[in-house]
Amino acid sequence: MAAGLAMTSEHRHYNGKLTLLVVLSCMIAAMGGIIFGYDIGISGGVTSMEPFLKKFFPEVYTKMKQDAKVSNYCKFDSPLLTTFTSSLYIAGLVASFFASSVTGAFGRKPSILVAGASFLAGSALGGAAVNLFMLITGRILLGIGVGFGNQAVPLYLSEMAPPTFRGAINIGFQLCVGIGVLSANLINFGTEKIKSGWGWRISLAMAAVPASLLTLGALFLPETPNSLIQRTNDHQRAKLLLQRTRGMEDVEAELDDLIEASNRSKTIDHPFRKIVQRKYRPQLVMAVAMPFFTQLTGINVISFYAPILFRTIGLSESMSLLCAVISTGVVGTAATFISMLMVDKLGRRALFQIGGIQMFVSQIIVGCIMAAKLGDVGGLSKVHAYLVLFFVCIYVAGFAWSWGPLGWLIPSEIFPLEIRSAGQSITVAVNFLFTFAIAQTFLPMLCCFKSGMFFFFGGWVMVMTAFVYFLLPETTNIPIEKMDEVWKEHWFWKRILGEGSKDIQL
């Protein structure tokens, strides 16, 4: 492949091309995003299917079908139903810390293998479930797979990619999440029409397809040069791998930076203790703030429960699933692809600002429509229902080219090698913790806040957009092993670090 780059950092010249090896390796690794997205899409659709509810959550089915006095906003409020969705994220949270040790000690590839195998087992158990225990156990296995995958895959992508293409390649993970969501919504739309009522089994079991592709593909993945140097100290082997991945013989500048970073990493015995030190304060703040804010965009209102939301406003079961296909699937995937094309040209900060404004405006409009037109009983008119769908699509597009991909990209590229695995684990753990919190509380919030829920999340979007504007430096085109320099030049973080700034030449 012919896309070449040359970059200077600290007077060093990085040579490289976007090689076929990098593209194929990253395509396989990014399949970890498909299993994550598939689960997000499938769970919301399955929990809106009447045969599934009737078998596992009969009290929800009864409220939805028979109790006319129950508010539109409260029909799906069930602790067991939210436990089905959120159990995966607690399992993923715990698994992410074990994944940190595996990723650091054995490499990125073994963690990706564990992710695929665990997700494969969970999909089999979920598809065959005959009781709630089997269903929840399957979700826990899926959570372990997602925990390992989300910890290892973004690191793998960022370390394999040449600096100039790092943003686009890393966003491949989020693009695959979108493809997974779209695939799940299409499958749900089809299986819902199976008259005998077992279509939900196909929906859950089909997760085995991307899991199998990830597991088999991971067997052939090369390890990243960064991880190879850190674990084996075999500089010659790492140099040969770096030459293959960059498509050039002259990789000395990048190799020297990797060796220097590896030597620093070997002085760190307890990365989780070291990461709280003052010199890592900016990275630690971002590791917590990025996933925290990502969940408070309100995306889970759409991703997990889009079919339920559309049923709440009065659409039929089939039409709700079709709207979910359009909004979270087609629109989200297309917008993520646009982000992939633009992130290394416009920069991270510009996409954050554009997406933040877009999400805020669309959430406020949806909240106003539902506050004015949707009461506790009845539904919206077709005009207002489709207006909600339109602005949900606008919201999803804004998320898909800003906080969706960049919430994973930024943490994966800012950590020094010595704390990189620990930092990514913190990012994944915080993501799962707040995903669990939102998943567990969304249906009660919908019942309590009603349309005010959209104003609640809209307020948070304003806060996080301001946070990025003032506190996130631009990281576009900075070599990953030289990323610590951007904090020393930032107007705020250089005061925290207490160090003079250095010039970075691009």
C-alpha positions in Angstrom: 0.0 0.0 0.0 1.3 3.4 -1.0 0.4 5.8 1.7 3.7 7.1 3.1 4.5 9.4 6.0 7.4 11.2 7.6 7.3 12.8 11.0 9.7 14.7 13.1 9.5 14.7 16.9 12.3 15.9 19.1 14.3 16.2 15.8 13.6 12.5 15.0 12.4 11.3 11.6 9.8 8.5 11.5 9.6 6.6 8.3 6.8 4.3 7.3 4.0 3.3 5.0 0.5 2.0 5.6 1.3 -1.6 4.8 -0.9 -4.5 4.0 0.2 -6.2 7.2 -0.9 -3.3 9.3 -4.3 -3.1 7.5 -5.1 -6.8 7.8 -3.9 -7.1 11.4 -5.9 -4.1 12.5 -9.0 -5.4 10.6 -8.8 -8.7 12.5 -8.2 -7.0 15.8 -11.0 -4.5 15.2 -13.4 -7.4 15.1 -13.4 -7.0 18.9 -15.5 -3.9 18.3 -18.1 -6.0 16.4 -18.7 -8.3 19.3 -19.1 -5.3 21.6 -21.5 -3.5 19.2 -23.4 -6.7 18.4 -24.2 -7.2 22.1 -25.2 -3.5 22.5 -27.6 -3.8 19.6 -29.0 -7.3 20.3 -29.8 -6.8 24.0 -32.1 -3.7 23.3 -34.0 -5.5 20.5 -34.4 -8.8 22.3 -35.8 -7.1 25.4 -38.5 -5.5 23.3 -39.6 -8.9 21.9 -42.8 -10.1 23.4 -41.9 -13.9 23.4 -38.6 -13.2 25.2 -40.4 -11.0 27.8 -43.1 -13.5 28.3 -40.6 -16.3 29.0 -38.1 -14.6 31.2 -39.8 -11.3 32.4 -43.5 -12.1 32.6 -44.3 -9.1 34.9 -42.9 -6.7 32.2 -45.0 -8.4 29.6 -48.1 -8.2 31.7 -47.6 -4.4 32.4 -47.0 -3.8 28.7 -50.0 -5.8 27.4 -52.6 -5.7 30.1 -52.3 -2.8 32.5 -53.6 0.3 30.8 -52.9 2.4 33.9 -49.2 2.0 33.7 -47.4 5.1 32.3 -45.9 5.0 28.9 -42.6 5.8 30.6 -42.8 3.0 33.2 -43.9 -0.1 31.2 -40.5 -1.5 31.0 -39.3 -0.6 34.5 -38.1 -4.0 35.9 -35.0 -4.7 38.1 -34.6 -8.1 36.5 -34.8 -6.7 33.0 -32.1 -4.1 33.7 -30.0 -6.9 35.4 -30.1 -8.9 32.2 -28.6 -5.9 30.3 -26.2 -4.6 33.0 -24.7 -7.9 34.2 -22.5 -7.9 31.2 -20.9 -4.6 32.2 -20.1 -5.6 35.8 -18.4 -8.8 34.4 -16.5 -6.6 31.9 -15.4 -4.2 34.7 -13.9 -7.0 36.7 -12.4 -8.7 33.7 -10.7 -5.5 32.5 -8.3 -5.6 35.5 -7.3 -9.2 34.9 -6.9 -8.3 31.3 -4.4 -5.6 32.3 -2.1 -8.3 33.8 -2.5 -10.6 30.8 -1.9 -7.8 28.3 1.1 -6.5 30.1 2.8 -9.9 30.8 1.8 -11.9 27.8 1.0 -9.3 25.1 -2.0 -7.9 23.3 -2.7 -11.0 21.2 -3.5 -13.4 24.1 -6.0 -11.0 25.5 -7.7 -10.8 22.1 -7.8 -14.6 22.0 -9.4 -14.7 25.5 -12.0 -12.1 24.4 -13.1 -14.1 21.4 -13.3 -17.5 23.2 -15.2 -16.1 26.1 -17.7 -14.3 23.9 -18.2 -17.5 21.9 -19.1 -19.4 25.0 -21.4 -16.7 26.2 -23.3 -16.6 22.9 -23.8 -20.4 22.9 -25.2 -20.3 26.5 -27.5 -17.3 25.8 -28.9 -18.9 22.6 -29.7 -22.2 24.5 -31.0 -20.5 27.7 -34.1 -22.2 29.2 -34.1 -20.2 32.5 -32.9 -16.8 33.8 -29.8 -18.4 35.4 -28.5 -19.6 32.1 -29.4 -16.3 30.5 -27.4 -14.2 33.1 -24.5 -16.6 33.1 -24.2 -16.3 29.3 -24.2 -12.5 29.8 -21.4 -12.7 32.3 -19.3 -14.7 29.8 -20.0 -12.1 27.1 -18.9 -9.5 29.6 -15.6 -11.2 30.2 -15.1 -11.3 26.5 -15.9 -7.6 26.0 -13.7 -6.7 29.0 -10.6 -8.4 27.5 -11.4 -7.1 24.0 -12.0 -3.5 25.0 -8.8 -3.5 27.0 -6.5 -5.0 24.4 -7.9 -4.0 21.0 -7.6 -0.2 21.2 -4.0 -0.6 22.5 -3.2 -3.0 19.6 -4.6 -0.6 17.0 -2.8 2.4 18.4 0.5 0.6 18.7 0.4 -1.0 15.2 -0.6 2.2 13.4 1.8 4.7 11.9 1.3 8.1 13.7 -0.3 9.9 10.8 -2.9 7.2 10.4 -3.4 6.3 14.1 -6.7 8.1 14.5 -8.3 6.6 11.4 -7.1 3.0 12.3 -8.1 3.3 15.9 -11.5 4.5 14.9 -11.8 1.3 13.0 -12.7 -0.2 16.5 -15.7 2.1 16.8 -16.6 1.6 13.2 -16.8 -2.1 13.9 -18.9 -1.3 17.0 -21.3 0.4 14.7 -21.3 -2.5 12.2 -22.0 -4.8 15.1 -25.0 -2.6 16.2 -26.3 -2.5 12.7 -26.0 -6.3 12.2 -27.7 -6.9 15.5 -30.6 -4.6 14.7 -31.1 -6.2 11.2 -31.1 -9.6 12.8 -33.6 -8.5 15.4 -35.8 -7.0 12.8 -35.8 -10.4 11.0 -36.1 -12.8 13.9 -39.0 -10.8 15.5 -41.1 -11.9 12.6 -40.7 -15.7 13.4 -44.2 -16.6 14.4 -43.3 -19.5 16.7 -41.6 -17.1 19.1 -38.0 -18.4 19.2 -36.4 -15.8 17.1 -34.7 -14.3 20.1 -32.6 -17.5 20.4 -31.2 -16.8 16.9 -30.5 -13.2 17.8 -28.5 -14.2 20.9 -26.7 -17.2 19.3 -25.6 -15.3 16.2 -23.1 -13.5 18.4 -21.0 -16.6 17.8 -20.3 -15.5 14.2 -18.1 -12.4 15.0 -16.7 -14.2 18.1 -15.5 -17.1 15.9 -13.9 -14.8 13.3 -12.1 -12.9 16.1 -10.8 -16.0 17.8 -9.6 -17.7 14.6 -8.2 -14.5 13.2 -6.3 -13.7 16.4 -4.3 -16.9 16.0 -2.5 -15.3 13.1 -2.0 -11.8 14.5 1.5 -10.5 15.0 2.3 -9.0 18.4 2.9 -5.2 18.4 6.5 -4.1 18.3 5.9 -2.1 21.5 4.7 -5.1 23.4 7.5 -7.3 22.0 10.2 -5.1 23.2 8.6 -4.6 26.6 8.2 -8.3 27.2 11.2 -10.0 25.5 13.8 -7.2 25.2 14.7 -8.8 21.8 15.6 -5.7 19.9 16.5 -7.5 16.7 13.2 -9.4 16.5 11.4 -6.2 17.2 13.3 -4.3 14.5 12.4 -7.0 11.9 8.7 -6.7 12.9 8.8 -2.9 12.8 10.4 -3.1 9.3 7.6 -5.4 8.2 4.8 -3.2 9.7 6.3 0.1 8.3 7.4 -1.3 5.0 10.9 0.2 5.2 14.4 -0.7 6.3 15.1 2.5 8.1 13.1 2.4 11.3 15.9 3.3 13.7 14.3 6.5 15.0 11.1 4.8 16.0 12.9 1.7 17.3 15.1 3.9 19.6 12.0 5.6 21.0 10.4 2.2 21.6 13.5 0.9 23.4 13.7 4.0 25.5 10.0 3.7 26.5 10.5 0.0 27.3 13.5 0.8 29.5 11.4 3.3 31.4 8.6 0.8 31.7 10.9 -1.8 33.3 11.6 0.5 36.2 7.9 0.4 37.1 6.9 -2.6 39.3 3.4 -1.5 40.2 1.9 0.5 37.4 -1.5 1.0 39.2 0.4 2.7 42.0 2.6 4.8 39.7 -0.3 6.1 37.6 -1.5 8.2 40.5 1.8 10.1 40.6 1.8 13.8 39.7 3.6 13.3 36.4 0.8 11.1 35.1 -2.0 13.3 36.4 -3.2 14.6 33.0 -3.4 11.0 31.5 -5.2 9.7 34.6 -7.7 12.5 34.5 -8.4 11.7 30.8 -8.6 7.9 31.5 -11.4 8.6 34.0 -13.1 11.6 32.3 -13.3 10.2 28.8 -15.4 7.1 29.5 -17.3 8.9 32.3 -18.5 11.6 29.9 -19.1 9.1 27.1 -21.7 7.3 29.2 -23.3 10.6 30.2 -23.9 11.7 26.6 -27.0 9.6 26.9 -26.0 7.3 24.1 -27.2 4.3 26.1 -30.7 5.7 26.0 -30.5 5.1 22.3 -28.1 2.1 21.9 -29.5 -0.2 24.6 -33.1 0.8 24.6 -33.8 2.3 21.2 -36.6 -0.2 20.4 -38.1 0.3 23.9 -37.9 4.1 23.4 -39.7 3.9 20.1 -42.3 1.6 21.6 -42.7 4.2 24.4 -43.7 6.9 21.9 -46.3 4.5 20.4 -44.7 2.7 17.5 -45.4 -1.0 16.9 -42.8 -3.7 17.8 -41.8 -4.2 14.2 -41.6 -0.5 13.4 -39.6 0.1 16.6 -37.0 -2.4 15.5 -36.9 -0.9 12.0 -36.3 2.6 13.5 -33.5 1.2 15.6 -31.9 -0.2 12.5 -32.0 3.2 10.9 -30.9 5.4 13.8 -28.3 3.4 15.7 -27.3 1.2 12.8 -27.2 2.9 9.5 -26.7 6.5 10.7 -24.2 5.5 13.4 -22.0 3.4 11.1 -22.0 6.0 8.3 -21.1 8.8 10.7 -18.3 6.8 12.3 -16.8 6.2 8.8 -16.9 9.9 8.2 -15.0 10.4 11.5 -12.4 7.8 10.4 -11.8 9.9 7.2 -11.6 13.2 9.0 -10.0 12.6 12.4 -6.4 13.0 11.2 -7.2 16.0 9.1 -9.6 18.1 11.2 -8.1 16.9 14.5 -9.7 15.4 17.7 -10.8 18.7 19.3 -12.7 19.9 16.3 -14.8 16.7 16.1 -15.5 16.8 19.8 -16.9 20.4 19.5 -19.0 19.7 16.4 -20.4 16.5 17.8 -21.1 18.1 21.2 -23.1 20.9 19.8 -25.0 18.6 17.6 -25.9 16.2 20.4 -27.0 19.0 22.7 -29.4 20.6 20.3 -31.0 17.3 19.2 -31.5 16.1 22.8 -33.2 19.3 23.7 -35.5 19.2 20.7 -36.5 15.5 21.4 -37.1 16.4 25.1 -39.3 19.3 24.1 -41.4 17.2 21.7 -41.9 14.4 24.2 -42.7 16.9 27.0 -45.3 18.7 24.9 -46.9 15.8 23.0 -46.4 12.5 24.9 -48.4 11.9 28.1 -48.6 8.9 30.4 -51.1 7.2 28.1 -51.5 7.1 24.3 -48.7 7.8 21.9 -47.3 10.4 19.6 -48.8 11.3 16.3 -47.0 9.9 13.3 -45.6 13.3 12.4 -44.1 13.8 15.9 -42.9 10.2 16.1 -40.9 10.5 12.9 -39.7 13.9 14.1 -38.3 12.2 17.2 -36.7 9.6 14.9 -35.1 12.3 12.8 -33.5 14.1 15.7 -32.4 10.8 17.3 -30.6 10.2 14.0 -29.0 13.7 14.2 -27.9 12.9 17.8 -26.5 9.5 16.9 -24.5 11.0 14.0 -23.0 13.6 16.4 -22.0 10.9 18.9 -20.6 8.6 16.2 -18.1 11.1 14.8 -17.1 12.5 18.2 -17.4 10.9 21.6 -18.1 7.4 20.2 -14.8 6.8 18.5 -12.7 9.5 20.2 -13.6 8.4 23.7 -11.6 5.2 22.9 -9.0 6.8 20.8 -7.7 9.4 23.2 -7.0 7.1 26.2 -5.4 4.5 23.9 -2.8 7.0 22.5 -1.8 9.2 25.5 -0.2 6.8 28.0 3.5 6.1 28.3 4.4 2.5 27.7 5.2 1.9 31.4 1.6 2.6 32.5 -0.2 2.0 29.2 -1.8 -1.3 30.0 -2.9 -0.1 33.5 -4.2 3.2 32.0 -6.3 1.3 29.4 -7.7 -0.9 32.1 -8.8 2.1 34.1 -10.5 3.5 31.0 -12.3 0.3 30.3 -13.3 -0.2 34.0 -14.7 3.3 34.3 -16.5 2.8 31.0 -18.1 -0.4 32.2 -18.8 1.0 35.7 -20.8 3.9 34.3 -22.3 1.8 31.5 -23.6 -0.5 34.3 -24.9 2.5 36.3 -26.7 3.9 33.3 -28.1 0.5 32.1 -29.2 -0.3 35.7 -30.9 3.1 36.3 -32.1 4.1 32.8 -35.6 2.4 33.0 -36.3 3.8 36.5 -35.0 7.2 35.3 -37.3 7.0 32.3 -40.2 6.3 34.6 -39.3 9.1 37.0 -37.8 11.8 34.8 -40.0 11.1 31.8 -39.1 13.5 29.0 -36.8 15.4 31.4 -34.3 12.6 30.9 -33.2 14.2 27.6 -32.6 17.6 29.3 -30.5 15.8 32.0 -28.2 14.2 29.5 -28.2 17.4 27.4 -26.8 19.3 30.3 -24.0 16.8 30.7 -23.2 17.2 27.0 -22.6 21.0 27.6 -20.3 20.2 30.5 -18.2 17.7 28.6 -17.9 19.9 25.5 -16.5 22.7 27.7 -14.1 20.2 29.3 -12.6 19.2 26.0 -12.4 22.8 24.8 -10.4 23.9 27.9 -8.5 20.8 29.0 -7.8 18.4 26.1 -4.7 19.3 24.0 -4.6 18.3 20.3 -3.0 14.8 19.9 -3.3 14.5 16.1 -0.1 13.3 14.3 2.0 13.1 17.6 4.0 9.8 17.8 2.6 7.7 20.6 5.9 7.4 22.4 6.3 11.2 22.4 2.8 12.0 23.6 3.9 13.2 27.0 5.2 16.4 25.4 1.7 17.7 24.6 0.9 18.0 28.3 4.0 20.0 29.0 2.9 22.7 26.5 -0.7 22.9 27.5 -1.7 26.1 29.4 -3.3 24.2 32.3 -1.5 20.9 32.6 2.0 22.4 32.5 1.1 24.1 35.8 0.1 20.7 37.3 3.3 19.0 36.0 5.5 21.9 37.1 7.8 21.4 34.1 8.9 23.6 31.3 7.5 23.0 27.9 9.4 21.6 24.9 8.9 22.1 21.2 7.3 19.4 19.2 7.9 19.7 15.5 5.6 18.0 13.1 
